[in-house]
Each structure stands twice: as C-alpha cells, then as structure tokens.
Amino acid sequence: MEFRHLGRSGLIISEIAYGNWLTHGSQVEEDAAAACIRAALDAGITTFDTADVYAETRAEAVLGRALKGERREGLEILTKVYWPTGPGRNDRGLGRKHIMESIEGSLRRLQTDYVDVYQAHRYDTSTPLEETMEAFADVVHSGKALYIGVSEWTADQIRAGHALARELRVPFVSSQPQYSALWRVIEAEVVPTCEELGIGQIVWSPIAQGVLTGKYLPGAEPPAGSRATDTKGGANFVARWMQTEVLERVQLLRPIAEQAGLSLAQLAVAWVLQNSNVSAAIIGASRPEQVTENVKAAGVTLDAGLLKAMEEILTPVAETDPGRTAENAPKSRP
C-alpha cells in the first residue's frame, strides 16, 4: 500500500480507502462484510469511509464492530452527515441540531471517541453556511473530529466553506466527489480550487459503479447479483452508463489494461490516482477477493502513451461538464 497526505494537511491516509456505501448492512451480510474489512486491513488499507445514512445507520455499526480491537491510532475513520437518519424534521440537513446529534450517533455506532474526518455529505441550501461551519467547528474543538471535509460541493461552495473554516480555525482538508474515467466533472473547477486551497480529493466510484470492470457487456443482460440489478439503489447509479456505446468503449480498454499488466478494475483505480490532487480512491466490495485485487492499483504509474490511449477511447462518452455537480445536488433539504 502507498500513502498520501490528505491535501496539504498533516494527515496521511492510504491512497486506496475502503468504503461501505452500498454493500454493508444492505447487500452484504455482516460476516461477509467483516471478511471484506479484514481483507482491506490485510492489504494495508488504513482509511475507512462511511456515513450515518448508509444502510439506515447499519453500515457504521458494521464497520465499528469489524474494526473493534484494531489499534485506533493506526486507522483513519471518516464519516458523513446530511441525509435523513430519522423521521423528524431535524433528522436531516446541516443545521446545528442535526450535526451535533449525528456526531454522537456516529461515534456510538463506530465505537470510537473521534473520527478523523467529519464530512458534509451534501451542501444544505436550507441552512446558513455560517451555522453549519460553526457547528463543525464545535465538533472539532470538542475533539470529536480532527478535520472536516465535504462531499459533492461545487467549487464556489468549497471556497466559501473554506473561508469560514479558516476564520473558525478549523482544518477543512477534503472533498469527496464522484470521479472516474467516465465521470470527470471535477477537473475543470473543483480540482483547481482545491489545489489552491490545499484540499485533497477522496474520490468515490473510481470504477463507475462497476462499469469500468468490463463485466457489463453490450447487448447482454447484467450479471446476476451485480450492482445493475440491485433495486435498493445501485441500479439507479449504474443506469447512466448502461448504453451500448459506453459499454463497447469500455471493452476497448482491455488491450490497454493487458499492456499495463492490470485488470480493467485496477486500471480504472490507477487512472484516478494519477491525478495529483487525489489523495485516495474509495473502493467497495461484496467479496474479500475484490478488495485483494483492487488494491493492486496502489503505487501504479501509468505512462503518457497509455493515458492518451485511454483518453481517445473514453472522451466521447465521458461526462466533463462541471455544472453536473450542481445539477445533481438536492435543491432543498430532503
């Protein structure tokens, strides 16, 4: 495993992080989930990403039980707050009440005294940014989180949040956007802004919900048990790429992966790690062997010719419009 600083902070994280968004507590039974986490630890992963909303809070609890007994100082645990975790009007968003209550629930489920990074899971248009950042500052100043970050914020939102964080003396160190060779919307605005401010990217879906593994074949039904067949949420995220041209172009990457001595999944993860603003790529898994294989992307350098070949194949179908971050964001508190 290779390690990188998270932005310009002093926190060092594994360049491949383990995440349990759509797998733990929903798709995968707990024993299998624990085996995946053990495989991640055995592979040298020290950075684990979750959120209070994943599997209706169960994912945090699964992760907490699986990591119990590990040396806490050797781990970086990240979680997030924003989406609804209960039926109440204040069980959601980035108001002070929800943030202060949510950090307590996350720490209890994760069985830890603090998280390394506490992240705003989306931007809350219904709450003044000042209130949100002051609440995050109190979480940090009370020792319940060491750093703060955001997920799927626009460049302007990141800049405004960072300015307030500096005033409040809170280390705002990370952005967690979707990023892959098929979804490049952060490159034009978010990445340059974060480079300027010293914020690192911890990217999710580097294999585009499994599409970049090549397992979805043009004209064929999705494999049984794949994310494209997951009616609990996975299928919705895969749908945008289940188009013939996209799937055909992904298959054209096979010779490139073979030339690099990588699987298609490893190639996809290695590709995002070539971006110097990316501090880590988050991988998930439903089986331990998926973890073992995907971590082989750590430390890989892709040469310029190979990157150019990938660009030529995928550019016609890759999404690059920076406006997509704002378009996909909630317009009001859920």
PEDAJO-V949978 format. One record per backbone hydrogen bond with DSSP energy under -0.5 kcal/mol. NH is the residue of the N-H (numbers start at 1). CO is the residue of the C=O. E is the energy in kcal/mol with one decimal. If there is no record, write none. Layout:
nh = [NH:NH]
co = [CO:CO]
e = [E:E]
//
This chain:
nh = [4:6:7:8:9:13:15:17:17:18:19:19:20:25:26:27:28:33:34:35:36:37:38:39:40:41:42:43:44:45:48:48:49:50:52:54:56:57:58:59:61:62:63:64:65:66:67:68:70:72:74:75:76:78:78:79:81:82:85:86:91:93:99:100:101:102:103:104:105:106:107:108:109:110:111:112:115:116:117:118:119:119:120:121:121:125:127:132:133:134:135:136:137:138:139:140:141:142:143:144:145:146:147:148:149:150:151:152:158:159:160:161:162:163:164:165:166:167:168:169:170:172:173:173:174:175:176:177:179:180:181:183:184:187:191:193:194:195:196:197:198:199:200:201:202:203:203:204:206:208:210:211:212:213:214:215:217:220:226:229:230:231:233:235:237:237:238:239:241:242:242:243:247:248:249:250:251:252:253:254:257:258:259:260:261:261:262:267:268:269:270:271:272:273:274:274:275:276:278:279:279:280:281:282:283:290:291:292:293:294:295:296:297:298:300:302:307:308:309:310:311:312:313:314:315:317:318:318:319:320:324:325:326:327:328:329:329]
co = [13:11:5:198:6:4:2:15:281:47:17:283:49:28:23:22:23:29:30:31:32:33:34:35:36:37:38:39:41:40:46:76:18:78:80:51:53:54:55:54:57:58:59:60:61:62:63:64:67:70:71:72:46:48:76:117:119:83:91:91:88:82:95:96:97:98:99:100:101:102:103:104:105:106:107:107:144:77:77:147:79:117:149:81:119:123:124:128:129:130:131:132:133:134:135:136:137:138:140:139:139:115:116:171:118:174:120:176:154:155:156:157:158:159:160:161:162:163:164:166:165:170:148:171:148:200:150:175:204:183:206:180:319:184:186:189:190:191:192:193:194:194:173:277:175:201:280:177:282:205:207:208:207:210:211:210:215:217:223:226:227:229:230:230:233:234:234:235:238:238:239:241:243:244:245:246:247:248:250:251:253:254:255:256:257:258:257:263:264:265:266:267:268:269:270:271:272:274:275:201:277:201:15:203:17:287:287:288:289:290:291:293:294:295:297:300:303:304:305:306:307:308:309:310:311:314:314:315:182:318:321:322:322:323:324:325:326]
e = [-2.6:-2.9:-1.1:-2.6:-1.9:-2.9:-2.7:-0.5:-2.5:-2.8:-0.5:-2.9:-1.4:-1.2:-0.9:-0.6:-3.1:-2.4:-2.9:-1.8:-2.0:-2.2:-2.4:-2.2:-2.1:-2.4:-2.7:-1.6:-1.5:-2.4:-0.5:-2.9:-2.9:-2.1:-1.9:-0.7:-2.1:-0.7:-1.8:-1.7:-1.3:-2.6:-2.4:-2.8:-2.3:-2.2:-2.1:-0.7:-2.3:-0.7:-1.7:-1.8:-3.0:-3.0:-0.5:-1.9:-2.3:-0.6:-2.3:-0.6:-1.4:-3.7:-2.3:-2.6:-2.0:-2.7:-2.2:-0.9:-1.9:-2.8:-2.4:-2.0:-2.4:-2.7:-0.8:-1.8:-2.0:-2.1:-1.3:-2.3:-2.4:-0.5:-2.4:-2.8:-0.7:-0.9:-1.1:-1.9:-2.8:-2.2:-2.0:-2.4:-2.3:-2.0:-2.0:-2.3:-3.1:-1.5:-1.9:-1.9:-0.8:-1.5:-1.3:-2.5:-1.8:-1.9:-2.1:-0.5:-2.5:-2.4:-2.2:-2.6:-2.7:-2.0:-1.8:-2.4:-2.2:-1.7:-2.1:-1.1:-2.7:-0.9:-2.4:-0.8:-0.9:-2.4:-2.3:-0.6:-2.0:-2.0:-0.5:-0.6:-3.2:-1.5:-2.8:-2.0:-2.6:-2.7:-2.0:-1.9:-1.2:-2.5:-2.7:-2.7:-2.8:-0.6:-2.2:-2.3:-0.7:-1.8:-0.6:-2.1:-2.1:-1.4:-1.6:-0.6:-0.7:-2.0:-1.9:-1.7:-1.5:-0.9:-1.2:-2.5:-1.0:-0.6:-1.5:-1.6:-2.1:-0.5:-1.3:-1.9:-2.6:-2.6:-2.3:-2.1:-1.6:-1.0:-1.6:-1.4:-2.5:-2.6:-2.2:-1.8:-0.7:-0.9:-2.9:-2.4:-2.2:-2.2:-2.7:-2.2:-1.4:-1.5:-0.5:-1.2:-1.3:-0.6:-1.9:-2.8:-0.6:-1.6:-2.3:-3.1:-2.8:-1.3:-1.0:-2.1:-2.1:-2.5:-2.2:-1.4:-1.7:-1.9:-1.5:-0.5:-2.3:-2.3:-2.0:-2.2:-2.3:-2.3:-1.7:-2.6:-2.5:-1.7:-1.3:-0.5:-2.6:-0.5:-1.9:-1.1:-0.5:-2.2:-2.2:-0.5:-0.8]
//
